[in-house]
């Protein structure tokens, strides 16, 4: 795979950015418009055109050698204002001396402090690997599932779930954040890990005992196993699904439960938890249209965790929601898709903007979260980059300022750096 630079006006839907794109705001600062690996759509192309982004860098399957970008149109120079001073020298053409405004100083570098990881790298790798291997047992089963291999994979996965539950029980903060579990590739496996952690955290807040939390975490890790039986081109399709494709995707919960049942893996609690995690408490979900009182508890918990992680994750066909936007989305679905007590438990232990998170504010400034507990979890206290200025988004005087982006170090615009 190569990279090349193209004119923005030559951009096409489906191209993927190899570098982030920034736009210049009215205050002269650079604001992130699109992250690296974002797939272009017409809305993004139109925005970049309007904001006069001249060129972008994209991935290409062919080398860019020998390909030249057409020159930009020659700018039309307006006559110099009368206030400009002209200096004539004997043997030269007239020159214009313009008193330019000094460049805006670069913000001082910040000391980079990594957001504290909830799950260490080794356990995360083990968890993702255990999900991948179990799912592989069901995705290539033309000759029948190898039950011995499947049982070994389940044993490994259960061991990982026990370790993850131990991490939660040993966490003195009582809060969970999943920023460190996000990953650009292998979405299904990382999604399974995130949903499992979120579900167990919620179950603990609801008062479930350790054995129930373990079974809930195991169910959550397997909740999307039926997607291995859906063609990958449908799962990752960027455009609108046809009715037939949508119905095929909807069937993944039934496929997952029935396949586990036929392999004698798990029990009724596990199968039902997987089968009904897309039901809604008002009866408008699938596959059976169950109402809240008839839905298994595990399904009701997993459904909230599933939606939150899905909408806050990067996908090939869309950018993620902010944690606060996901909170609003799920809150609007209380008593429609989700049960109020479960949503309350879910968000009571979820750290939306952990300390040291880099955020972009609506006034174009960058900042670093310094406090995000209690009432400030949705609108935390921010320290402005390179200064001691604190902005409490929960204060009435800052009600017009909001978080519009969560940034990774690699996304920082030019001029922002770490010491």
C-alpha positions in Angstrom: 0.0 0.0 0.0 1.3 3.4 -1.0 0.4 7.0 -0.1 0.0 9.9 -2.5 -1.1 13.5 -2.4 -4.1 14.6 -4.4 -6.1 17.8 -5.0 -9.2 17.9 -2.7 -11.3 18.6 -5.8 -10.2 15.2 -7.2 -11.2 13.3 -4.0 -13.7 10.5 -4.4 -16.0 8.6 -2.0 -14.3 5.5 -0.7 -10.8 6.9 -0.6 -9.0 6.6 2.7 -6.9 9.3 4.4 -3.3 8.3 5.1 -2.8 11.5 7.2 -5.2 13.6 9.3 -6.7 16.7 7.8 -6.8 20.1 9.5 -8.8 23.2 8.7 -7.9 26.8 9.6 -10.4 28.5 11.8 -11.3 32.1 11.8 -9.0 32.7 14.8 -6.1 31.3 12.8 -5.8 28.0 14.7 -5.7 24.5 13.2 -8.7 22.3 13.9 -8.9 18.6 13.2 -11.4 17.9 10.5 -10.7 14.2 9.8 -8.5 11.6 11.4 -6.0 9.3 9.7 -7.7 6.2 8.2 -11.0 8.0 7.8 -12.9 6.9 4.6 -14.1 9.8 2.6 -17.8 10.5 1.9 -19.5 13.3 0.1 -20.2 15.3 3.3 -16.5 15.3 4.3 -15.3 16.1 0.7 -17.8 19.0 0.6 -16.7 20.3 3.9 -13.0 20.2 2.9 -13.8 22.0 -0.3 -15.8 24.7 1.4 -13.0 25.2 3.9 -10.5 25.4 1.1 -8.3 22.5 2.0 -6.0 22.4 -1.1 -4.6 18.8 -0.9 -5.1 15.6 1.0 -3.0 12.5 1.5 -4.6 9.2 0.7 -3.7 5.5 0.5 -3.1 4.2 -3.0 -2.5 0.7 -4.4 -0.2 2.1 -7.0 3.1 4.0 -6.4 2.9 7.7 -6.9 6.2 8.0 -8.7 5.9 10.0 -11.9 2.5 11.4 -11.0 2.4 15.1 -10.6 -0.3 17.1 -9.0 -1.7 19.8 -11.4 -0.5 23.2 -10.3 -3.0 25.3 -8.3 -4.5 28.2 -10.2 -2.3 31.3 -10.2 -3.6 33.6 -7.5 -5.0 37.0 -8.5 -3.1 39.7 -6.8 -5.1 42.7 -5.6 -3.6 46.2 -5.9 -1.7 47.1 -2.8 -3.5 49.4 -0.4 -2.4 53.0 -0.5 -1.0 52.8 3.1 1.8 50.4 2.0 5.3 52.0 1.8 7.2 51.7 -1.5 11.0 51.8 -1.5 12.8 52.5 -4.8 16.3 51.3 -5.4 18.4 52.6 -8.3 18.9 49.4 -10.2 15.9 47.4 -9.4 12.2 47.2 -9.9 9.9 48.7 -7.3 9.6 46.5 -4.2 6.8 46.4 -1.7 7.6 46.4 1.9 4.8 45.1 4.0 4.8 45.2 7.8 3.6 41.6 8.5 2.0 40.7 11.8 4.1 38.5 13.9 3.5 34.8 13.7 1.3 33.4 16.5 3.6 31.7 19.0 3.5 28.0 19.2 2.0 26.7 22.3 4.6 25.3 24.7 5.0 21.5 24.6 3.1 19.5 27.2 4.3 16.6 29.2 2.5 13.6 27.9 0.7 11.5 30.5 -0.9 8.4 29.2 -4.5 7.8 30.3 -4.3 5.1 32.9 -5.1 1.8 31.2 -7.7 -0.4 32.9 -6.5 -3.6 31.2 -2.8 -4.1 30.7 -1.4 -4.9 27.3 -0.8 -8.6 28.0 -4.3 -9.2 29.3 -5.9 -7.3 26.5 -3.9 -9.3 23.9 -4.9 -12.5 25.6 -8.6 -11.5 25.7 -8.7 -10.5 22.0 -6.8 -13.6 21.0 -9.2 -15.8 23.0 -12.2 -14.3 21.3 -10.6 -14.5 17.8 -9.8 -18.2 18.2 -13.3 -19.1 19.5 -15.0 -17.1 16.7 -12.8 -18.8 14.2 -14.1 -22.2 15.3 -17.5 -21.1 14.1 -16.6 -19.2 11.0 -14.9 -22.1 9.2 -17.2 -25.0 9.9 -18.0 -26.4 6.5 -16.9 -29.8 7.6 -18.6 -29.4 11.0 -17.3 -27.7 14.2 -14.4 -29.4 15.9 -15.9 -29.7 19.3 -12.6 -30.5 21.0 -11.0 -27.3 19.7 -14.1 -25.3 20.5 -14.2 -26.5 24.1 -10.5 -25.6 24.5 -11.2 -22.1 23.1 -14.1 -21.7 25.5 -11.9 -22.8 28.4 -9.3 -20.2 27.4 -12.0 -17.5 27.1 -13.5 -18.3 30.5 -10.0 -18.0 32.0 -9.6 -14.5 30.5 -13.1 -13.5 31.7 -12.1 -14.5 35.2 -8.9 -12.3 34.9 -11.0 -9.4 33.6 -13.4 -9.7 36.5 -10.4 -9.7 38.9 -9.2 -6.4 37.3 -12.6 -4.8 38.0 -12.7 -6.1 41.6 -9.2 -4.8 42.3 -9.9 -1.4 40.8 -10.1 1.0 43.8 -11.6 3.9 41.7 -14.8 2.0 41.1 -15.0 3.7 37.7 -14.4 2.1 34.3 -13.3 3.7 31.0 -12.7 1.8 27.8 -10.6 4.3 25.8 -7.6 2.0 26.1 -9.6 -0.9 24.7 -10.5 0.9 21.4 -8.7 -0.3 18.3 -8.9 0.6 14.6 -8.8 -3.0 13.3 -10.3 -6.3 14.4 -13.3 -4.4 15.6 -15.4 -7.4 16.4 -12.9 -8.9 18.9 -12.1 -5.6 20.6 -15.8 -4.8 20.7 -16.4 -8.1 22.5 -13.8 -7.3 25.1 -15.2 -3.8 25.7 -18.8 -5.0 26.0 -17.8 -7.7 28.5 -16.0 -5.2 30.7 -18.9 -2.7 30.5 -21.5 -5.4 31.2 -19.6 -6.7 34.3 -19.1 -3.2 35.7 -22.9 -2.6 35.3 -23.8 -5.9 36.8 -21.6 -5.2 39.8 -23.4 -1.9 40.3 -26.7 -3.8 40.1 -25.5 -6.0 43.0 -24.8 -9.3 41.1 -22.6 -11.8 42.9 -19.2 -12.9 41.6 -20.5 -16.0 39.9 -23.2 -14.1 38.1 -20.8 -11.5 37.0 -18.5 -14.2 35.6 -21.4 -15.7 33.6 -22.5 -12.2 32.4 -18.9 -11.4 31.2 -18.7 -14.7 29.4 -22.0 -14.1 27.7 -21.0 -10.6 26.7 -17.7 -11.9 25.2 -19.7 -14.2 23.0 -22.7 -12.0 22.2 -21.7 -11.4 18.6 -20.4 -14.9 17.7 -23.2 -15.3 15.2 -21.7 -12.6 13.0 -19.0 -15.1 12.0 -21.7 -16.8 10.0 -22.6 -13.6 8.1 -20.6 -12.8 5.0 -17.9 -10.3 5.8 -18.7 -8.0 2.9 -22.2 -7.5 4.4 -20.9 -6.9 8.0 -18.5 -4.2 6.7 -20.7 -2.7 4.0 -20.3 1.0 3.8 -23.6 1.8 2.1 -27.2 1.1 3.0 -28.0 -2.6 3.4 -30.7 -4.1 1.3 -33.7 -5.6 3.1 -32.3 -9.1 2.5 -28.9 -8.1 3.9 -30.4 -6.4 6.9 -32.5 -9.4 7.7 -29.4 -11.6 7.4 -27.5 -9.4 9.9 -30.5 -9.3 12.3 -30.3 -13.1 12.3 -26.8 -13.2 13.9 -28.1 -13.4 17.4 -30.2 -16.4 16.6 -27.4 -18.0 14.7 -25.0 -17.5 17.5 -27.2 -19.0 20.2 -28.3 -21.9 18.1 -24.8 -22.8 17.0 -23.5 -22.8 20.6 -26.5 -24.9 21.6 -25.9 -27.4 18.9 -22.2 -27.7 20.0 -23.4 -28.2 23.6 -21.4 -25.1 24.7 -23.0 -23.2 27.5 -26.5 -23.4 28.9 -29.9 -21.8 28.5 -28.8 -18.6 30.4 -25.9 -18.2 27.9 -28.0 -19.0 24.8 -30.8 -16.7 25.8 -28.5 -13.9 26.8 -27.0 -14.0 23.3 -30.2 -14.5 21.4 -32.1 -11.6 22.9 -29.4 -8.9 23.2 -31.2 -6.9 20.4 -34.6 -6.9 22.0 -36.0 -3.6 23.3 -38.0 -3.1 26.5 -41.0 -1.7 24.5 -41.2 -4.8 22.4 -39.9 -3.3 19.1 -36.6 -5.3 19.0 -35.7 -8.7 17.5 -35.8 -11.6 17.1 -39.0 -12.3 19.2 -40.2 -8.8 20.0 -39.9 -9.4 23.7 -40.9 -6.7 26.2 -38.8 -5.7 29.2 -40.4 -8.1 31.7 -39.7 -11.0 29.4 -36.1 -10.1 28.5 -33.3 -11.9 30.3 -31.3 -9.7 32.6 -28.1 -10.5 30.8 -29.6 -9.3 27.5 -30.8 -6.1 29.0 -27.3 -5.3 30.3 -25.4 -6.3 27.2 -27.8 -4.3 25.0 -26.7 -1.0 26.6 -23.0 -1.9 26.6 -23.3 -3.1 23.0 -24.8 0.2 21.7 -22.5 2.5 23.7 -19.3 0.8 22.5 -20.5 0.5 18.9 -21.4 4.2 18.5 -18.2 5.4 20.2 -15.9 3.2 18.0 -14.3 4.0 14.7 -15.8 2.1 11.8 -15.0 2.0 8.1 -18.2 3.8 7.3 -18.5 6.4 10.0 -16.7 8.4 12.7 -17.4 7.8 16.4 -19.7 9.7 18.7 -18.3 11.5 21.7 -19.0 9.8 25.0 -21.3 12.6 26.0 -23.2 12.2 22.7 -23.5 8.5 23.3 -24.9 9.3 26.8 -27.6 11.5 25.3 -28.4 8.9 22.7 -28.9 6.1 25.2 -30.7 8.4 27.6 -33.3 9.2 24.9 -33.9 5.4 24.5 -34.8 4.8 28.2 -38.1 2.9 28.4 -37.9 2.5 24.6 -34.9 0.3 24.1 -33.3 0.2 27.5 -34.4 -0.2 31.1 -33.9 2.9 33.3 -32.3 1.1 36.3 -29.8 -0.5 34.0 -28.9 2.7 32.2 -28.4 4.4 35.6 -26.1 1.6 36.7 -24.2 1.6 33.4 -23.4 5.3 33.5 -22.8 5.6 37.2 -19.6 3.6 36.8 -18.5 4.8 33.4 -15.7 7.4 33.2 -16.6 9.3 30.0 -13.5 11.6 29.9 -10.7 10.1 32.0 -8.1 12.5 33.4 -5.3 13.2 30.9 -7.7 12.8 27.9 -6.8 15.4 25.2 -9.9 17.2 24.0 -10.8 19.8 21.5 -13.1 22.6 22.6 -15.8 24.4 20.5 -13.8 27.6 20.8 -10.9 25.9 18.9 -8.6 25.5 21.9 -7.1 22.2 23.0 -7.1 21.1 26.6 -6.4 18.2 28.9 -9.0 16.8 31.3 -8.0 17.2 34.9 -11.2 16.4 36.7 -14.1 14.3 35.6 -15.9 12.9 38.7 -19.4 13.3 39.9 -21.3 16.0 38.2 -18.3 16.9 36.0 -18.2 13.6 34.2 -20.3 14.9 31.2 -18.7 18.4 31.3 -15.3 17.9 33.0 -12.7 20.5 34.1 -10.2 21.2 31.4 -6.7 22.7 31.6 -5.9 24.7 28.5 -2.9 23.3 26.6 0.4 24.8 27.7 -1.1 27.0 30.5 -2.5 26.8 34.0 -5.9 28.1 32.9 -8.8 25.9 34.0 -12.1 25.8 32.2 -14.9 24.2 34.2 -17.4 23.1 31.5 -20.0 22.6 34.3 -19.9 26.2 35.2 -22.7 28.5 33.9 -20.1 31.0 32.6 -18.8 28.2 30.2 -22.2 26.9 29.0 -21.4 28.0 25.5 -18.2 25.9 25.4 -18.3 22.2 24.7 -16.1 19.3 23.8 -16.2 18.6 20.1 -13.4 16.1 19.8 -11.3 13.6 21.7 -7.8 13.4 20.3 -5.0 10.9 20.2 -1.4 12.2 20.3 -1.0 11.3 16.6 -3.9 13.6 15.7 -2.4 16.8 17.2 -2.2 19.7 14.7 1.1 21.3 13.8 2.5 23.3 16.7 1.2 21.1 19.4 3.8 18.7 20.8 4.9 16.8 23.8 8.1 17.4 25.8 
